[in-house]
Amino acid sequence: MSKRLFVIFCIVAAVCVVVIPFAVISDSSGVEDGRVAVAERDEGTKELFQANCGTCHTLAAAGTDGVVGPDLDDRLAPGGNGDYEGNYARVLTAVVCGFGNGRMPARILTGENAKEVAAFVAAYAGQLGDGDGPLVDTSTARKPAPGSCGSSAGADEGDQQTN
Ligand code: HEC
């Protein structure tokens, strides 16, 4: 009986010594994993966003706070500027074609990576507050290929809204 108590004590002690400091340390490590609940399946894409987009863009779900480009939570807020499909197309076009006369360069990501990041942004943009999650399941959501970027040389993508 007392052996059992001892075991329980050890488990409690281990939780205090190992788990709590670990939680504190991982909490304060660099990128702020914010207030948006990100699904396990989206963690890889989140890192793709952090590495390729986060320096310029704020997106709460990715914990990034770049200010070179627009805050994507604001610009793509659900109910404001569209649903998943519309935002997906919009993000993909920006990534593949660039945006604003090259202020955002074209082809930062291509192919599947571009589609995955577009789906991630469309699923999470504007999802602020505790308990919120993705608008769609990114593993089953539609991820159509990008349209063409317009053929005229030097086209000003900033004037195009592909929706
Ligand atoms: C070098 C900085 C930079 C990087 C890196 C960058 N962007 Fe941008 N992005 C911008 C700027 C600047 C604008 C706004 C241009 C304007 O409005 O003139 C913009 C605009 C956008 C828009 C708005 C398009 C619209 O229709 O309103 C989206 C969406 C976007 N970026 C997504 C992304 C994603 C996703 C990535 C990563 C693959 C990314 N950006 C990487 C600078 C960047």
Residues whose N, C-alpha, C, O or C-beta is under 5 A from the ligand:
A	BS01	HEC	N52 C53 C56 V68 G69 P70 R90 V91 A94 V95 F99 G100 R103 M104 I108 L109
